[in-house]
Amino acid sequence: MIALDALAMAVLTAIVTWSGRYPDLRQ
């Protein structure tokens, strides 16, 4: 469960970072 939780946090962080880097692609 801990590994899954860490993976979910990593994915969320990656999505937020990607969205923040390319805000124009988030329509």
Z-matrix of the N, CA and C atoms (Angstrom, degrees):
N
C 1 1.480
C 2 1.533 1 109.95
N 3 1.324 2 116.00 1 -39.93
C 4 1.471 3 119.36 2 -178.59
C 5 1.525 4 109.66 3 -64.18
N 6 1.345 5 116.18 4 -41.64
C 7 1.469 6 119.69 5 -179.98
C 8 1.528 7 109.52 6 -63.78
N 9 1.327 8 116.02 7 -40.33
C 10 1.463 9 119.52 8 -179.94
C 11 1.516 10 110.12 9 -65.84
N 12 1.324 11 116.14 10 -39.26
C 13 1.466 12 120.27 11 179.77
C 14 1.530 13 110.18 12 -64.34
N 15 1.333 14 115.80 13 -42.44
C 16 1.468 15 119.94 14 179.50
C 17 1.525 16 109.73 15 -64.39
N 18 1.326 17 116.41 16 -39.95
C 19 1.467 18 120.06 17 179.53
C 20 1.522 19 110.21 18 -63.29
N 21 1.335 20 116.95 19 -43.15
C 22 1.467 21 120.66 20 179.58
C 23 1.529 22 110.33 21 -61.96
N 24 1.321 23 116.56 22 -41.44
C 25 1.466 24 120.17 23 179.46
C 26 1.523 25 110.46 24 -64.72
N 27 1.332 26 116.88 25 -39.94
C 28 1.467 27 120.90 26 179.51
C 29 1.523 28 110.03 27 -64.15
N 30 1.326 29 116.82 28 -42.66
C 31 1.467 30 120.67 29 179.76
C 32 1.524 31 110.02 30 -64.28
N 33 1.327 32 117.17 31 -44.58
C 34 1.468 33 120.48 32 179.77
C 35 1.522 34 110.65 33 -61.71
N 36 1.321 35 116.03 34 -43.32
C 37 1.469 36 119.69 35 179.24
C 38 1.521 37 110.47 36 -62.77
N 39 1.331 38 116.60 37 -42.15
C 40 1.470 39 120.41 38 -179.97
C 41 1.522 40 110.30 39 -63.08
N 42 1.338 41 117.30 40 -42.49
C 43 1.471 42 120.78 41 -179.75
C 44 1.519 43 110.49 42 -64.49
N 45 1.324 44 116.62 43 -44.47
C 46 1.469 45 120.03 44 -179.72
C 47 1.524 46 110.39 45 -63.66
N 48 1.319 47 116.23 46 -43.24
C 49 1.471 48 120.11 47 179.93
C 50 1.522 49 110.15 48 -63.87
N 51 1.331 50 116.76 49 -44.73
C 52 1.468 51 120.67 50 -179.04
C 53 1.528 52 110.36 51 -64.61
N 54 1.324 53 116.24 52 -42.35
C 55 1.469 54 120.06 53 179.77
C 56 1.526 55 110.11 54 -65.20
N 57 1.326 56 117.05 55 -38.74
C 58 1.462 57 120.64 56 -179.84
C 59 1.518 58 110.97 57 -70.11
N 60 1.342 59 116.47 58 -31.13
C 61 1.453 60 119.64 59 -179.11
C 62 1.523 61 110.52 60 -76.97
N 63 1.344 62 115.86 61 -35.04
C 64 1.465 63 119.83 62 179.97
C 65 1.528 64 110.13 63 -125.27
N 66 1.330 65 117.60 64 71.99
C 67 1.469 66 120.48 65 -177.35
C 68 1.526 67 112.17 66 -67.77
N 69 1.345 68 117.39 67 -24.45
C 70 1.465 69 119.75 68 -177.42
C 71 1.528 70 110.76 69 -72.05
N 72 1.333 71 118.61 70 -19.24
C 73 1.463 72 120.47 71 -179.98
C 74 1.525 73 111.03 72 -85.93
N 75 1.329 74 116.66 73 -8.15
C 76 1.472 75 120.05 74 -179.84
C 77 1.522 76 109.10 75 -94.01
N 78 1.302 77 116.01 76 85.75
C 79 1.468 78 119.57 77 -178.57
C 80 1.521 79 109.78 78 -103.23
